[in-house]
Structures are given as C-alpha cells and as structure tokens.
Amino acid sequence: MGCKCGSQIILCNLPVRFDTYRGCSHGCRYCFAQKKNDISHIERDESVDGLRSFIEGKRGNETEWCDWNIPIHWGGMSDPFQPVEKQIRASYECLKLLAETKYPFVVSTKGRLVADPEYLDLLAQCNCVLQISMVCSKYDRLERGTPSYEERLSILKTVSARVQRTIVRIQPYMPEVFHDVMKNIPRIAEAGAYGVIVEGMKFFKAKPGMTKIGGDFCYPLPRLRHDFEAIKAECHRYGLKFYSGENRLRAMGDSMTCCGIDGLPGFRPNEYNLCMLMNGKNPEPTEKMKEVGTGGPFKTLNQSAGSGRKIAKQSFYGLMQEELAKKTDYHRKVFGLDE
C-alpha cells in the first residue's frame, strides 16, 4: 500500500496522506479517528515500500491526478511516533528514506520519540515541517497516553533547534481554554516554533448552542472568530505565523494552506479544491487534472451503486466542478460563507 487521498481532496491543500500505523495508544478522548475505526488495536499500515513508490512518481488510483512532488501529510489518522514505534520502528524506516530523498512532507505528532537523538538526527536531515499537537495543560486529562503539555513544550524547544520548521497545532480548540492558550503563545514563540494552527473542537453528539456541519457539531462561527482574531493578534505580537485549520475561517490564516509550509522551497500544495474556489482564490487546474481517469479520490464522496464506473470515466477537474455545482449551498455552510 502507498499514499492515500480521499474526501480531504475538496477541503485541504495537502490531501495526500500517509500513515505507518492503524490505531493509536494515546487514548485522546476527543479523537475523530474513533468515529471510523477501532483505534485500540495497533498494527502496521502503509509500508516504506509504498512510500518509496510514491516518491519515485508512481501513482495509484487516488493520486493519479497529481504529477508533481506534492508534500505528503504523515500522521493524519495515527501518530507515527507513538510508543509502539520504539519496538516496531516502521516510522524510523520511513524517516531514513525521507532523509535520503529529501522529499517534502509534514508530520504530526504528540509523541516524545521525535526528541530521541536517533529520530531527531534523521528529522534534522529531512525536508519537513514538524507539527506538535498541544493545546494547554488542562487537556492532559483528555490525553492520558501522551506526554504532558509541559513535556511537549520542552520537546518543542529541543526539536525546533534542529528541524527545518516546527508548528504547534492548537487542535482541537475549545473556547473554555482561551485564556490558557493566550498565556502560552509567548512560551511557544520562545520555544522556537514558526507558527500555530488553530481548529475548533468537533463533537459527535449534539450539544446546546452548537452548529451542525455535515456529521459534526461545531462551535458557532462568531464565537470562534472572536477567539481566533485575538489568538492571531497575540501570535503576530510574538513573531509567530497564524493558520486556521477551521474550514469556516480558513481565510483568516496567514496562508490558505494551513499546515505552515508557506515559503519553503519545493513545498507546492494543491490549490485546486473547493476551499480555494469558494473563497475566491481562482486556482487553475493542471493539465493532468483534466485527463479522464484522474478522479479516484472522489469515490469516497460518492459511494452509491455504479458511482465507481462513472467516476472512472471522468476527470479530477470535472468532478471538482460537479461537486461545486451540485452542493453549493452545503459547501457554503461548510466554509462559513453565509455567516
């Protein structure tokens, strides 16, 4: 197996994902991956051979539309540096390949292994953005299998001195911890981070005052906008970039690509998606995207009988335009364009 690309294709500028594990031992009570999978059982997922294949330019059905070295997002569904990695070392093997090839990637983690000299020496050789998820100390009781917030802050300081760029993910954000987050912004800057990404918590079940977006219940947009504006101003005060991982507030970020890759040589995202189109950015599709048979990732958005055969006869570009035309009102709500 190799790199994947599914429903994120309409939302995200870095939709190509890679996971070395299925399952996660962190036990974060809010984890969205629990909606789709039993994450208590941990096993290997994609292999270093699959990663090598993608790096060498070989594309699968879900990635046929992409004919350039798009940065890979590693660790979207499972932490590649969770404790089991110390025994299995699947991520270590991938790191060796990435250090050798200098292929661009973004990796997300809460794990302490990134500060282990054996791993950090490789990360220092990589063409990467290292993201560390850390909201505040009050989240420690929600993330019982992870290093504490204070330990992660120490890890951030250690790795920031060695890797190309570090980003702090303040995700999932709850307004109840606004003051804690604000107090930690100068500490994040002092630890050497380049910027922060903020995204609001999404709940599985209805809660009073929440807004339903797709299958999730989210904080009302005015509440998040107020907090994000204050956090952004505080970030800029301390020399940090601010990115919004919240789809409804993506344009508030210092870049529409919220992973923090802006300005890095060789980090070319895919900007032809609904988020960019509906925010008036006027992206242009590549010639490859116009070819029939490049619409593989849209299968995850349409799983009705016969849809696979229909998608096989269409292009990435055509399916993106079709998604925009047929579900305009729905996507305006997803991107908060009517609020």
C-alpha positions in Angstrom: 0.0 0.0 0.0 1.1 3.6 -0.6 -0.1 7.1 -0.1 -3.9 7.8 0.1 -6.1 10.6 -0.9 -9.9 10.7 -0.1 -12.5 13.1 1.0 -9.9 15.8 2.0 -9.4 16.4 -1.7 -12.2 19.1 -1.6 -11.0 20.8 1.6 -7.3 20.5 2.0 -4.3 21.8 0.0 -2.2 18.8 1.2 -4.7 16.0 0.8 -2.2 13.1 0.2 -1.9 11.2 3.4 0.4 8.5 4.8 0.1 6.5 8.0 2.6 4.0 9.3 0.1 2.6 11.8 -3.6 1.8 12.2 -4.7 2.5 15.8 -3.2 4.7 18.4 -2.3 4.3 22.1 -2.6 8.0 23.1 -6.2 7.5 24.0 -7.3 11.1 23.4 -10.9 11.2 24.4 -11.8 13.6 21.5 -10.1 11.7 18.7 -12.0 11.9 15.4 -10.4 8.7 14.1 -12.6 6.8 16.7 -15.6 7.6 14.5 -14.2 5.5 11.7 -12.1 2.8 13.3 -11.4 0.8 16.5 -8.1 2.5 17.3 -7.4 0.4 20.4 -5.7 -2.3 18.3 -2.5 -1.1 16.8 -0.9 -2.6 13.7 1.3 -1.5 10.8 -0.4 0.3 8.0 1.4 1.7 4.9 4.9 0.5 4.3 8.2 2.1 3.4 7.9 0.4 0.0 4.6 2.2 -0.6 6.2 5.5 0.4 9.2 4.9 -1.9 6.8 4.1 -4.8 5.1 7.4 -4.4 8.3 9.4 -4.0 9.5 7.8 -7.3 6.5 9.2 -9.1 4.3 6.1 -9.2 0.7 7.0 -8.6 -2.3 4.9 -7.5 -6.0 5.4 -8.3 -6.5 8.0 -5.6 -3.4 10.1 -6.6 -3.3 9.8 -10.4 -4.3 13.5 -10.6 -1.0 14.7 -9.1 2.0 14.8 -11.4 4.3 16.8 -9.1 6.1 16.2 -5.8 3.2 17.3 -3.6 4.2 17.3 0.1 2.8 14.3 2.0 0.9 14.7 5.2 2.2 11.9 7.5 0.2 11.0 10.6 -3.3 12.1 9.8 -5.1 9.1 11.3 -2.5 7.7 13.7 0.6 9.1 15.4 3.7 7.8 13.7 5.8 8.4 16.9 3.5 6.8 19.4 5.2 4.4 22.0 4.8 1.2 19.9 7.1 2.8 17.3 10.1 2.1 19.6 9.6 -1.6 19.1 8.2 -1.8 15.5 10.3 1.0 14.0 8.1 1.4 10.9 8.3 5.2 11.1 12.1 5.0 11.6 12.5 3.1 8.3 10.3 5.8 6.6 12.4 8.6 8.1 15.6 7.1 6.7 14.0 7.1 3.2 12.7 10.7 3.6 16.1 11.9 4.9 17.8 10.3 1.9 15.5 11.6 -0.8 14.7 15.0 0.8 11.1 14.5 -0.3 8.9 17.3 1.2 6.5 16.2 4.0 4.5 17.4 7.0 4.3 15.2 10.0 2.0 15.5 13.0 2.7 14.0 16.5 2.2 14.2 20.2 4.9 11.6 20.8 8.2 12.1 22.7 10.2 10.0 20.2 10.8 13.0 18.0 13.2 14.3 20.6 15.0 10.9 20.8 18.5 11.6 19.3 18.2 8.6 17.0 15.0 10.1 15.5 15.9 13.7 15.8 19.1 13.2 13.9 17.1 11.9 10.9 14.4 14.6 11.2 17.2 17.2 11.1 18.2 15.8 7.6 14.6 15.9 6.3 12.8 18.4 4.2 9.9 18.6 6.6 7.6 20.6 8.7 7.2 19.0 12.2 3.9 19.7 13.8 3.4 19.1 17.6 -0.2 18.9 18.8 -0.5 20.7 22.2 -3.4 22.9 23.4 -2.8 23.5 27.1 -2.2 21.7 30.4 -6.0 21.3 31.1 -6.0 18.8 28.2 -3.7 16.5 30.0 -6.6 14.6 31.5 -8.1 14.2 28.0 -4.8 12.8 26.6 -3.8 10.4 29.2 -1.5 8.3 26.9 0.6 11.3 25.8 3.4 13.4 27.3 2.1 16.3 29.4 1.7 19.7 27.9 4.8 20.9 29.7 6.8 18.0 28.5 5.7 18.7 24.9 6.7 22.3 25.3 10.2 21.0 26.3 10.2 18.7 23.3 9.2 21.6 21.0 12.2 23.6 22.3 14.6 20.6 21.7 13.4 19.8 18.1 13.0 23.4 17.0 16.7 23.9 17.3 17.3 21.0 14.8 14.5 20.7 12.3 13.6 22.9 9.3 10.4 24.2 10.8 8.1 23.5 13.7 4.4 24.3 14.0 2.2 24.0 17.1 -1.3 22.5 16.5 -3.8 24.0 18.9 -6.3 21.4 17.9 -9.0 20.7 18.9 -9.6 24.1 20.4 -12.4 24.8 22.9 -13.2 28.4 23.9 -13.2 27.3 27.6 -9.4 27.3 27.4 -9.0 30.6 25.6 -7.1 32.3 28.4 -4.7 29.3 28.8 -3.9 29.4 25.1 -3.3 33.1 25.1 -0.9 32.8 28.1 1.1 30.1 26.3 1.6 32.0 23.0 4.8 33.7 24.2 6.1 30.4 25.6 5.5 28.7 22.2 7.4 31.5 20.5 10.3 31.3 23.0 10.5 27.5 22.3 11.3 28.2 18.7 8.0 27.4 16.8 7.4 29.1 13.5 3.6 29.4 13.9 0.4 27.8 15.3 -2.6 26.2 13.7 -6.0 26.5 15.5 -9.1 24.4 14.8 -12.2 24.2 16.8 -13.4 21.0 18.5 -16.0 18.9 16.6 -18.4 16.9 18.6 -20.0 13.6 17.7 -23.2 14.3 19.5 -25.5 17.4 19.7 -24.8 19.9 22.4 -26.7 23.1 23.3 -25.7 26.1 21.2 -23.7 24.0 18.7 -24.0 24.3 14.9 -24.3 21.1 12.8 -21.9 21.0 9.9 -22.1 17.8 7.9 -21.9 15.0 10.5 -20.3 17.1 13.2 -21.5 19.6 15.8 -19.3 22.6 16.0 -18.9 25.9 17.9 -20.9 28.8 16.4 -18.7 30.7 14.0 -19.0 34.1 15.8 -17.6 32.5 18.9 -14.6 31.0 17.1 -14.0 34.1 15.0 -13.7 36.3 18.2 -11.2 33.9 19.8 -9.2 33.3 16.6 -8.8 37.1 16.0 -7.4 37.5 19.5 -5.1 34.5 19.2 -3.9 35.7 15.7 -3.0 39.1 17.1 -1.1 37.6 20.0 0.8 35.3 17.6 1.8 38.3 15.5 2.8 40.2 18.6 5.4 37.5 19.3 6.5 36.9 15.8 4.5 33.7 15.1 2.5 32.9 12.0 -1.1 32.1 12.5 -3.0 29.5 10.5 -6.7 28.5 10.7 -7.4 24.8 10.4 -11.1 25.6 10.8 -12.6 25.3 7.3 -15.1 28.1 8.1 -12.3 30.5 8.9 -9.5 29.3 6.6 -9.1 32.8 5.0 -8.3 34.2 8.4 -4.9 32.5 8.4 -1.6 33.9 7.1 -1.9 31.3 4.3 -4.8 29.3 2.9 -2.5 26.2 3.2 -2.9 25.9 7.0 -0.1 23.3 7.6 2.6 26.0 7.7 4.6 25.2 4.6 4.5 28.7 3.0 7.8 30.0 1.8 9.6 26.6 1.9 11.3 25.7 -1.4 9.8 22.6 -3.0 6.6 22.6 -0.9 4.0 23.0 -3.6 0.4 22.3 -2.4 -2.7 21.5 -4.5 -4.8 24.7 -4.6 -7.4 23.4 -7.0 -10.1 22.5 -4.4 -13.5 23.8 -3.2 -12.0 25.7 -0.3 -9.9 27.8 -2.6 -12.6 28.1 -5.3 -15.3 29.2 -2.9 -13.0 31.7 -1.1 -12.5 33.4 -4.4 -8.8 32.4 -5.0 -9.4 31.4 -8.6 -7.0 28.5 -8.7 -6.2 26.8 -12.1 -6.3 23.0 -12.6 -3.2 21.3 -14.1 -3.5 19.6 -17.5 -3.2 16.3 -15.7 -6.3 17.0 -13.7 -8.3 17.4 -16.9 -7.5 13.9 -18.0 -10.1 11.2 -17.8 -9.5 8.7 -15.0 -7.9 11.1 -12.5 -11.0 11.3 -10.2 -10.2 8.5 -7.9 -10.4 10.4 -4.6 -14.0 11.4 -5.3 -15.1 7.8 -4.7 -15.0 8.5 -1.0 -17.5 11.3 -1.6 -19.9 9.2 -3.7 -20.3 5.6 -2.8 -23.7 4.9 -4.4 -24.2 1.9 -6.7 -22.4 2.4 -10.1 -20.6 5.5 -9.0 -17.2 3.9 -9.4 -17.7 3.2 -13.1 -19.0 6.8 -13.6 -16.0 8.3 -11.8 -13.6 6.2 -13.8 -14.9 8.0 -17.0 -14.4 11.5 -15.6 -11.6 13.8 -14.7 -10.5 15.3 -11.4 -11.3 18.7 -12.8 -14.8 17.7 -14.0 -15.7 16.0 -10.7 -14.5 19.0 -8.7 -16.7 21.3 -10.8 -19.6 18.9 -10.4 -19.2 18.8 -6.7 -19.2 22.6 -6.6 -22.3 22.9 -8.8 -24.4 20.2 -7.1 -23.7 21.1 -3.5 -23.1 24.8 -3.5 -25.4 25.6 -0.6 -23.9 22.8 1.5 -20.3 23.8 0.9 -21.1 27.5 1.6 -22.2 26.3 5.1 -19.0 24.1 5.4 -16.8 27.2 4.6 -18.9 29.6 6.7 -19.6 31.9 3.7 -23.1 32.9 4.8 -22.2 33.8 8.3 
